[in-house]
Amino acid sequence: MSRVQKYTYFPGCMIPFRLPHFELTIRKVLERLDVDMIADEGHTCCPEPTTFTGVDFEAWLTVGARNVAVSESTGRDTLALCSGCFHTLAIARHMIHSEQDIRERVNSRLKKIGMEATGNVTVKNILHVLHEDIGLERIKKQVVHSLKGISLATHYGCHLVRPIEATHMDDAENPRWMENLIQAVGAEAVDYEDKMACCGAPIAPSDEAKSFRLTAEKLRKIRAAGADAIVMICPTCYTQMEMQQKKTAEYLDSEFSIPVLYLGEMLALAMGMVDLVTSNSRRYHRVKIQSLLEKMGVGK
């Protein structure tokens, strides 16, 4: 019997309250792979890295550092499913660990609540855990339903890969870890133009029209590449490219109906957990995935 790998799970805000099927599916997938996610009640909002940094960078860094300190107290590597949470924690950890003046400045604030951050914890996204810690071979052994014949496009988003010195991804310009996982379950990883372009979500509060034009352009290029569906990790990107997909038609004069799968859902389907995915799809997928499931040979 293999030894269970344990990670301190950083839940964040968006996944538990808006997209809980992200956590549910990945927990079940990781259970099959002998991995346990252990939450710590001391964690708070990351806080989010898009707007908070522009309002008060020092506050953002200090709150992020506090979460890093909580993770350090557990003695385990930290796993974040959300790309935004991962981005904040990874950068906070990197800055505290590598820059003494920042570490001293932040810890002078944390000292008031009896805490200290050293930056010695390892912060990982689910991709690091699946691709690097677990490995493709262990994942392949759990595949009971190959997704052969399915073409999947990836969307990495902005916060997962940059800055590379903090995120420790494989390549900031052309990452391939998600493509490797797609191939591990038998599907084809489709390349398309401007793969690393933003989904458009970050600028929605200031310019909604431009935001959805960016989304529509990305969806158009994915469709042109012949993808059956899109696989992604980031919950913010998911809400933009899946839940708001129909709204993009207003900005490109073209309707889209491209299924979007969370990475954990793709793995769950390949591992035979079809009911887990379909039971949640009725609530959390505005773009219905039934036709995709039928092409996979798992539709009911």
N, C-alpha and C positions, 0 to 999 in steps of 0.2 A: 504493500500500500504506500503510495507516494505521500510525502510530507506536505501538509497544507501551507501554502504561502499566505501570509497575512499582510494587509496594508491598512493604514489609517485612512478611512474614507472621508473626503471633504465633500459634503453634499451640495453646498451652495444654496441658492434661493430658487432659481428658475426651474430646475429639474424636479425637486420635490413638490413644488406647488403648481406647476403648469404642465410639465411633461414627465410624470412619474413613471411612464412606461419605459423611459430610458433606463432608469435605475433598475426596474423590475427585470427587464430582459437581460441586462448585463450581469446582474447578480446570478441569475439562473445559468447563464453561460459560464461565468467564472466558477460556479459550484461544480460544473462538469469538469472543469480544469483544475480542481483542487485549490482554489483561490478564495480567500475570505476578505470581505470589506468590513472594517470595524469603524463605526462612527464614534466621534468624541463630542460630547455635549458642549465642550468649551469653544468650539468653532462658531464663528458668526459669518455674516455676509463678507465676501472676499476682500474688499468691495470691488464693484465692476470697473473694468479698466478703460472704458471708452470716454465717458463724460466726467467721471469723478476726478481723473488726473488733471483735467483742465480747470476744474474748480478749485481744488486744493490738493496739490501733489503730496505735500507733507502729511496731510491727514490720511490720504489714500495709502501711502507707504507705511505709515504707522499702524493702521488697522490691518494691512496685509502682513506686516511683521508680527503683530500679535497672533494672527492665525498660524504663522510659521512657528512661533514659540509654543503654541498649543500642540502642534504636530511634533515638535522636538521632544516634548514631554512624554510622548507615547513610545518613543524608541523605535518606531517603524517608519518605513518610507510612506509618503503621503500620495494617495491616488485621487485625482480630480477627474470626474467625467466631463464637466463643463469646460469648454475651451477658454472662456473668459476667466473663470476661477483659476484654472491652471496658469494662465498668462500672468495674473496678478501675483499668485503665490510664487511662481518661478522667478519672476523679476524681483520681487521683494527678497526672496531668499538669496538670489545672485548678488544684489546690491549690498545686502547686509554682510554677506560672506566675503566679498571682494573689496569693499571700500570702507576703510576704518572710520573715516569721518562720518559717513552715513550711519554706520553701525552704532557709533557713540551717540549720535544725535537722536536716533530712534530709541535706543535703549534708555536714554535719559527720560523719555516720556513713559516707556513701559515700566520703568522702575517704580513709578508712582502707583502702579497696580500690582507690584510684586512680581513682574515678569521680565524676561530677558530673551532675546533672540540672537542666536549665533550664526545662523545660516548653514548649519551642519546637516540639516535634514535634506533628504532627496525628495524632490517634488516631481511626480510623474503624471502624465495623462494616460488615459486608457490605452492609447496606441503604444506607449512605451511598455506597458505591462503585457499586452497581447503579443506584440511583435518581438520585443527584446527579452522580456523576462520569461514568458511562457514559451514562445517560439512557434514557428509555423508547423513544425513536425507534430508537436503535441496537439495542436488545433486540428490538423488533418486527420489524426486518429479518432477524433470525436465526430467527424462528418459522417452522417448516415444517409444524407440525401444531397448528392452533388448538384450544384447549381449550373451544371454544364448547359450551354445553349442560351444563357442569360448574359446580356451585356450591361455592365454597370459603370456609371461615371462617378468619380469621387468629387467631393467638395471639401477642401480643408479649412477654408476660412482664413481670416487674418491673424487671429490670436494664438493659433496652435503652433505655428512654425517660427515666428519671429519675436524677439531677436534670438538668433541661433545659439549664442553663447549662454543664454538663460534657458531656452526650451530644450536644447540638446536633441533636436530632431535630425533626421538623416540629411535633409537638404531643404533649405528655405525657398529655393526657386522651383524645384521640381521634386517634391517629396514623393516617395514610392511605397511607404509602409502600408498605406491603406490598399493600394493596388496589389501588393503582395498577399494581403489577407483575402482580397477578392479572389485571386487566383488559387489560394489555398483551399477555398470551398468549391472550386471548379468553374467559377464564372469567368467571363472575359472582362478585363479592366479596359475601359474605353478612354483613350486620350482625346482631348478636345481643345479647341483654341481658347487661350486665356484661362486656363484651368485655375490659376491662382488669383484671378480677379475677385474682388470683394462681392459679397452677395447684395450689398446696398443697404443693409439694415442700419448701420451706424449713423447714416446721414438722414434717416427718415424724420427725426424730430425737427430738423432745420429745413429740409427740402424733400418732401414726400414724393413729388413727381420724379425728381432725379433718382431717388432711392429705388423706385419701382422700375424705372427705365434700365438701371443697372441690373436689377434682378431679371427683367425680361430679356435683356441681351444675353445674359449667362444661360438662361433656360433655352433660348433660341440656338445657341451654339452646342449645348448638350443634345438637343433634339436632332440637330444636323449631323451629329457624330453617330447617331443611331443607337443611343443608349436606351435600354428598356426602363431604367430607373436610376436614381441618384442615391448614393450612399454618403452619409455625413455623420459628424460627431457633435458639432456645436449646436446647442439648443436655440441660440439666437438666429443662426443661419437657418435652422429648421423652421422656425416660425415665419421667417421671411420667404423661404423658397418652397415650403409645403403649405402652411396654413394660409398664406397670402397669395398663393400662386395664381388663383383666378383673377385677382385684382391687377396683375401685371398686364392683362389683356388691354386695359385702358390706355396703356402707354406704348404698346408696340403693334396694336391692331392685329393681334394674333392670340388665339386662346391656347393655353397649355393644359395638359393633363398628364404630367410626368410623375409617376409614383416616387416618393422619397422614403427611404428606409434609414432608420438609425443603424449604425454599425452593429449594435447588439442584436437588432432584429434580423439582420442578414445572417449573423452567426447562429442565432436561435433556429432559424428556418433550416439551415444546413445541418444542425444538430438534431433535427427532428421535433423541435418544440413549436409545431405549427399552431396549435391551439392557443399557446401563450401570445403569439403575434396577432392572430386573427381576433382574439377576444378584446385586445386593446386597440386594434386598428379601427374598429367601429367608432371609437370615441376620439382618437387622437390623429386620425388621418382624414383630412378633408379631401385630398386626392385619393380616391379609392384604389386599393391595391389588389382587388380580386383578380383582375386580368393578369397581373404580374404573377400572382400565386398560381393561376391556372397554367401559365407558360412554364413556371417552375415545376409543374406537376404535383403541386401540393394543394391546389384549390379545392374547395368543397362545393 
